[in-house]
Amino acid sequence: MKKIYIKVFFLFIILSLTVACQKPAAIDDITIDEVDVDEVTVKQPIVEELVVDEITSDASTTLATYNGLWFEVKYPENFTASPSYQADEAYFLSPDQTVEFFVYSPQWTGNPENYLNVSPTEELVSESTDDTGTDYEHKVVKWATIKAKDGSYLRSYVSIKEQVGTGSDLHHVFGIKYKDEASYQKYTDAYIAFKDSLQQFAD
């Protein structure tokens, strides 16, 4: 019985020494899969660049004054005015020759020499009329756009008749002739200022 205890005791010691001698796994022995950064693709947001064409007018900001027979109007200084003498109507050509302003402003009533007519080389694109008021408040405004049959230009005008049928009728016409839509947009501000500047004279 004593021999059995001794054998069990030595067996316990041997097992204890075996466990104590075993090393824990070294950190270096643990392999972690490495991530190759170069193989990771990070999607960048797509930024679309918006390009807006700038339309710069060649019209001078300095204004010149044209004196007609019974009116005065201001136009960009670098436009060419014609005729050079006083008249009831006048034309103003832009420096790049893509736009031409027109004004007709007699003392009372009447019609421009040709501007309201559609010539054989032109065709009517659109027109509309607004007829309002009575007596001295009677006003008839007509808008029209005409184009050259060969596509070389368009022109638009507004005819303004006031005090219609009273015997003291007034008539003014403004027009713009332009090579294309880009040319029209380029000089729109100058054209509006041109129309707003009209001063009509009386007796």
Order of alpha helices (4+ residues) and beta strands (2+ residues): alpha-beta-beta-beta-beta-beta-beta-beta-beta-beta-alpha-beta
